[in-house]
Amino acid sequence: MDTYILGTGLSHDGSTVLLKNGRIIVAIEKERLSRIKHDGGNDFDTVRYCLDFAGISASDLTLIVQASNFESNILPHQYAGRRYFDEHIEIPVITLSHHLAHAWSAIGMSPFKECNVIIIDGAGSPYHHCIDLKDTMVTPKTFGHDMYCEKDSFYYFDGKDLTPLFKDFSEVKLFQDNSSLKLPTNYHSIGGLYHAASQYCFGNLSDVGKLMGLAPYGVLNGKPPLFKLNNGTVEVIYKNVDLYFNKPSSGYDTFKNDFMHYADMARWVQDETEKAIIYLFQERSKLHPHTNFAYAGGVALNAVANYKLRSLGIVKNLYTQPAAGDNGIAIGCAYYGWHKILSQPKTSVPDHVFFGRNYPNDDVEKAILDAGLIRNTAFSIKQTPDFVALTAAELARGKVVGWFQGGAEFGPRALGHRSILADPRIKGIKNHINSKIKFREDFRPFAPSVRIDDVQKYFIHGWESPYMILIDEIKPEWKNQLEGIVHQDGTCRVQTVTSVFNPDFYKLIGHFEAQTGIGVLLNTSLNRKGMPIVETPAEALSLFLSGAIDVLVLNNFIICKHHDLLL
């Protein structure tokens, strides 16, 4: 009999994962279904999606493991909408604390048989809810209420058991009343300050990725430290926060009118964040030296800091969970059930993160019909087994292509199943995609996708980076030729592609290289500003029709707008 374990996360960036006999067979983030960025709080639609994919009912599950939403005496039961399991069920339900779920997500996805595990984020579970405490750990000194929450945690995984070695907590409260930074999060967490700086620069807490992209445009200007690094812990120095964070943005107009101020602030916060992360890795390595580190929590998505950890030799072997934020918590829940509760050994790891369901050609044909494209002379539609080679030809002609294949990527990055692709040599291609397709800020960069065979040809370090979660430096001879994927400081957030990881995408890059001599494609997510990555063919078509994407490839269907009737 098959063993099914359902893992589900109920904070922001909610998601659900289904294991069958220890392997992920399907996973989905709530935002992909609700179409609301960073959605969470309940799991009704995501659980139904996973069960429908597997063709099973809740009664077929062996175990349900959840990471509950933020709960305390102050914020009780913060669920947004009904749960799938509201009614009584006989399946055992286990609840994990936040960092423990993060840790098991890193372990389950990593290639390591044994490793250190480090979790760094904005705020985890309240102290009283943590189920991974040891008597030897320091208890927060004062409890005015129970909202002292995890901010970083450190573990050792020996191949079977996960042992907590160090956990640091901070009080959760609004930032100081006279400060420009106001955010109900951990008072002294790295992730909390980074989110608050995003709010300061953009007027939006959810724009932390933008902050990393903005930083290279700024200069440091000799600003003082933002973090006190002492005795293995990190604390925010609020007197320096209050001194400099004195012109909070009220939106995009404010940001544009004082661009260099916000760029300088982003550079300062990024630089200080890198120092704090490096400090924690160094201090935790002293506690328990090991060559392997598995890394998760929202801070782990900072690709520039990950680059520093690698390039400075702080960590020899670093595995960053590709869905390191709260969307990855459901993965950890599921693996905890398999390894810890059912005592099953770690035997294999996923070789990709394309965990969404496939959409057959019947769905594509219906979407095309519903969009009114049949016999519409403004479009050409061709279904062909040669769609990869023909798509490469369109890219070589300078066309921007929407690329929709197989199941969607799990995590924040488009990795060649839900992507917008272009030739990175085209002058002005970055501005064109930002302004006419993504409808977002002009400073934001795009990533290069390159076959693993060629990565050392174009990039200085040439690291393997399948999940676009690590930056590299462009080699000087390619900087001007490939300006579409080079950031302000000469870095690129590289995705390396193998034939096993994504065979069609690997072939596409190869065909493009055969026609152009360049083995690199500009790759960004198939969405626009404020929109989750598309999940369905209908959503992809809607995006195609609402912007300047020239060609849309849905499975083996190639759809071209009226100025591209060459197929």
N, C-alpha and C positions, 0 to 999 in steps of 0.2 A: 504494500500500500504506500502511496506517495505521501510524503510529509510536506505540508504547506505551513509556512510561517509568515504572518503578516506583520510588517513593521510600519508604524505610522507616527508622524510628527505633527504636533498640534500648536506650535508657536507660529510666528511669522514665517514666511517661506515654507509653508506646510507641504507635506508630501506623503506618499504611501508606497511601500515596496513589498513585493511578494517573492518569497523564496520557495522553490520546489526542490526538495532533496538537497538543500544547501546552496543552490545556485539562484541568482536573480533572474527571474523570467520576465518580469515587467516592473516598471516603476514610473511614477508620474508626479510632477509638482502641481500643486493646486492652482497656481497662477495660469498654467497652460490650459486648464479647463474653465476656470472662472473668467479668464482674460483680465484679471486685476493683478498688477505687479505686486510681488511679495505677499500674496494672499495667504491666509492661514486661519487658525482658530478652530477649524473643524475638518473632518476628513470624509464627509459623506460621498462626494463625487469621486474622490481619488480612490477610496476603497472599492466603490462600485466598478470603476474603470479596471482596477486590477483583478477583481473577481470575475468580471465579464470576460476579460482577456483569457483567463485560465479556464473559463467554462465551469467554474465551481461556485458553490454557495458558502456562506459563512460557516455553516455546519461542517464543511469539509476541512476547515482549518484545524491544525494541531495546536496552534498557539498564536496569541496576539500579544505583541510587545509594543508599548507606546511610550513616547516621551511627552508628558502632559504639558499643557500651556502654563504660562506664568501663574502660579497659585500661591497664595499666602493669606495671612489674616487680613492683610490690607487689600489684596487683589484676588478675591476668591473666584475660582472657576471661570477664568476668562475665555470662554468658548464663544466663537462667533457662529451661531447657527447650530443646527442639530448634528449630532454624531451619527455615524452609520450604525454604531452599536449602542444606541440609546436604550433599546429594549433588552431585557434580560437574555443572555446567551449562556450556554454551558461551556463554551471554549474558555480555557484559562487566559486571563488578561494580566500582564505584568507591566508595571510602570517603572521606567528608568529616570534617573536624574539626568540633567542636561549634558554635562561634560562626559559622563559615562557613555551616553549614547554617541556623542561625537567621537570618543575614543574607539569604540567598537566599530564605528564606520571607517576610521582610518586603518584599523587592524584588518578588517574584513576585505577591504579593497587593495591593501598594500601587497607587494610581492614578498615581504619579509616573513621568514619563519619565526623570528624573534626580533624585538626592537624596543627602543624607547618610544613613548607616545607623548606628544605635547599638544595641549589644547589652549588656544588663546582667542578670546572673543570679547564682546561687550558686556554681557551679563549672562550667567548660567542660572542654575537652580539656587533657591535659598538654602542656606546652610542646613536647616532642619530637614530638608527634603533630600539631601545627598545620601545616597546609599553606598558610596565608595569612600567613606571616612575610616581612618584608623585612629586608635587611641593615642598614637605617637604624634598625631598632627596637632598643630596649634589651633586652638579654638579662638574665634574672634573675641576680643577682649570685652566688648560691650554689646549688649543686645537691647537697644531701646525698642526694637521690634524685630521681627524675624526676617527682615529684608537685607541680610548680609548674604550676598550672592557670589558664586564662583566667578573669578575673572581669568585665572589660568590654572591648569592642572597638569600634573606630570605623572606618568605611569611607566611600568615595565611589563612587556608581554613576553612570556617565556615559551611561546608556542602553544600554550594551553590556557594558562591563567593570566589575568591582568591584575597587576599589583599597583595600587596607588602609592606614590612616593612623596608627593608634595602637592598641596592645594592651597591657593591663595584666594582670599575673599575680600570683598569691599562692601561698604554700606551702599545701598541704592537710595538715592534721593535726588531731588532737583539740584542742578548746579547752583552755585552761589547766586543769591538774588541780585547782586550788583554786577554779575558777569553777563557777557554777551552770549555765553553758551548755556543753553537751558535744555536739558534732556534727562528724562527719568531713566537713568541707567546706573551702572556701577560708577561710583564717584572717582575711583582710581584705576579704571581699566584702560588698556591701550585701545581696544575697540570702541569704548565709550567716547574717548576723546576724539578719535578719528571720525566717528559719526557726527559728533557735535561740530567738528570743523567743517564737515560737509554741509551741515545746516547753516553754519556761519557764512560760507562762501557762496552757496547756491540757493539758500532758503529751502532746502529739501534734505531730510535726514537720509533718504535712500540713495543719495548720489555719491556714495563713497568711492565707487569706481572712477567717477569723474575727477575726484580729488587727486588720485594717483596720476591721471592723465594730464591734469593741470600743472602739477608740481614742476616738470622740467622747464616750464616757461618762467619760473620765478628764480630769485636769488636769495641767499640766506641772510645777508646783511648783518651778520654778527649777532643774531638774536640769542637770548639765553636758553638754557635747557627747559624743556617742557615736562620732563619726568625726573623724579628722584630715583636713582638706581642704587639700592642699598640692601645688604643682607639678603640678597636673592629675591627681592620684591621690587615692584614698580609702583610708584605713586605719582599722581599729577601734581605739578607745582602750580598752584592756583594763583599765586601772586604774579607769576609771569603770564598766565592766561589772561588775567584781568588787565594787565598792563597793555597787551597788544591786541586782544580780540575786542576792539572797540568800535568797529564799523560793520555790524552784521548786514548781510545782503537781504534785501526784501524781494529779490527775484532777479530775473535775467537782465533787466535794464540796469539795475544797480551794479550787477556783476560786470557787465560790459563797460559801464562808465568808469569803473575803477579796476580794470582788468589786472594791472600789475600789482595792486595791493593784494588781491585775492590769490594771484599766482604766487606771490612771495609767501603768503600765509600757508598755502598748500605745500610749497617747497619745504618750509620750516616744519610743518607737521609731519610730512613724509620722512624727512631726514631724522627727526626725533623718534618717530615710530620705528624706523629701521634700527636705530641704536638700542631702543628698548627691547625689540625682538631678539636682536643679537645677544644682548645681555642675558635674557632669560634662557636662551639656548646654551650659552656658555655656563651659566650657573647650574642649570639642570644637568648638564654633562658632568659637572664636578660631583654631583650627588650620585650619578650612576653612569659612568662612561659607556658608550656603545657606538659602533659605527653606523647603525641604522636608526633613523628617526622617522616615525609616521606622524603626520601633522594635520590638524583640522581645527575647526572654529573659524568664524568669519575673517579674522585677521590673517589666516593662512592664504586668503585670496590675494594678498598683496604681492603681486608678481615681482616687483622691484626688490622688496625685502627678501624674497626667496632667492633672487639672483645674488644678493649680497651674501646670504648664508652659504651658497654654493661657491661663489667666486673667492670668498675669503677663507674657505676651507673650515668654516665653523662646524659643518656637518659633512661627513664623508658621503653617506647615502641618505638622501632626503626624499621621502615620498609624501607629496601633498595630496590629500584627498580631493579629487576634482570638484565634488560638490561639498566644499569645506564648510559652507555656511549652514544655516539651519535646515535647508532643503536636504542635506545629507544625513540628518539625524535619523530619519526613517530607516536608512540603510544600516546604521548602527544598531537600531532596535532589532531588526531582523536577524543580524548576525549574532547579537547577544543571545537571542532565543536559540539559534542553531548550535552555537559553540558552548555557551555557558549553561543554559537550561537543559538542553538535550545532550550535552557533553559530546558533541560531534567534532572530530578533528578538522583542522584547516587543511584542505587538500588541494584547492584550486582557487584562483581569483579571476574576476571577469577580465576579458581581453578587449573590452570596449565599454562605452557607457551609453550605447544606443538602446535604452531600456523602454522606450515608448512602443506602442503598438504600430504595426504596419497598416497602411491604408491601400487596399487593393485597387486595381485599375477601374473596377466598377465605381468606387468612390470618386476617383479622379474624373471619370466620364460624367458622373452625376453633377459634380462641382462645375465642370465646364458648361454643361447644359443649363444649370441653374444660374450661372453668371451671364448667360445670353451670348456666349461666344460661338455657338454652332451657326455656321453659314453667315457669320459676321465678317464682312470684307475688311474690317479694320485689323483682323488678326489672321495669322496662319497657324494651323494646328497640325502637328505631324506626330504619329506614334511610330517609333522605329527602334529596332534592337541596336542601332548605331548611335543611340542618343549621347553616349559619352564622347565619341569622336566629334560628332556634330556640335555638341556644346563647347568643346575645346576650340572649334573653328570660330564660333560666335565670340568667344572670349578673345581670341586672337584678332578679330576684327574690331575690337574695342567696345564690345557690348557688355553691359552690366547684366548679370544673370542671377535669377533666383533659383536656388538648387534645393529641391525637396526630394529626399530619398529615405525609404525605410522608416524605422522607428526613430522618434526624436531623441536628441541628446538629453541626458539627465545632468543638470547643473547649469551654471550661468553662461557657458561659452558655446557658440556654434562651432561644431567640429567636422562639418562636412555632410550633415544630413538635413539641416535647416539653415542654409547659409545664403548670403549674398556674396557673389564672387565677381572679381574684375581683374584686368591686367594692371599690375602695380606700376608699370612703366608710363602709363598715360599721364600727361601733364594735367594737373588740376583734378585728378580723379578723387582725391580725398575730399576736397571741397564739394565736388559734384554729388557724391554719395551722402555726405553730411547734410547738405542743404536741400537736395531734390528727392532724396529717397528716405534717409533716416530722420530728416527734419530735426536735427540736433545741433549742438554747439560746434563751431568750426575748429576748435582746438583738439577735438577728440580723435585719437589715432585709430588705425586699423591694423589687423594682425596679418602676418604672412603664414601661409600654409605651404610646406615644402616636404617632399619625400625624404624619408630618413637617409636615403642613400646620398642626398645632395646637401644636407644641412651644413656640413663643414665647408662646402664650397662658398656659401653665402654669409655665414655667421662665424664670429671669432671663436666662440667656445664650442659650438656645434653639439650642444647637449640634446639628448632625447627629451622631448617635451610634448607628449601626445595630447595633453589636456589644456594647452595654451595658458599655463599657470606659472610660467617662468620666462623672464626676458633674457635676451642675448643682445650682442652688439653686431651691427651690420659691418661687414668688411668694407674698408674705405673705397675699394674699386667698384662696389655696387651701390653706394649710398645715393648717388645722383640718378642712376638708372632706375632704381626701385623706390623712388621717393614716396609712392603711395602707401608703403608699409613701414616707412622709417619715421620714428617720432622725433620731436624737437631736439633731443639729446643724443640721437644716433642709435637708440635702442629699438628693439622690436619684441613684441610678445609672441614668440614663435610657436607654431603648431607643427610638430613633425608627424608625418603620416606613413603608415606601413600598409602593405597589401593585406595583412591579416586584420588590422584595426578597421580599415575602411577601403575595401578593394576597388569600388567604383571611383571613389574620390582619388585614390592613388593613381588609377589609370587616367583620370581626367587631367591631373597635373602632368603626367607623362606625355599625353597627347598635346597638351599646351606647350610643353618644352620642345617637342618634336617640330612644332610649327613656328615657334618664336625664338628658340634657343634659350629661353628663360624657364627655370623649373620652380617658379614661385607664383602663387596666386594670392591676391588680396582676398581676405575672408572676414566677413562680419556676419552678425546674426540676422536671420530672416525676420525682421520686425522693424519698427520705427520707434522713436523716442516715446517712452511711457507705455509701450506695448510689450507684453511677454512674447517670447519667441513663438512663432506659429506652430500649431499642433496639427491642424487638418488641411487637406487640399483646398477646401473652401476658404479658409483663412489666408492661405498663401495666395490664392487668386484675388481675394479682396485687396491684399497689400500690393500685388502686381498692378492692379487696375487703378490704384490711388496714388501712385508715384511714378518715378522715372526709371523703374526697372525695365530693361528692354526685352529680355527673354525670361520665361519661366519654364523650368524643367520639373515636371511632376511625374515621378517614376520614369517611364520611357516616353512620356508625352513632351514634346517641345512646342511651346506656345510663343509666338513672336508678335509684337505689335506691328502695325501697318507698314512702318518704315523698314521692316526686316522680312520681306516676303521672298527671301532667297532660298528658303528650304523647300 
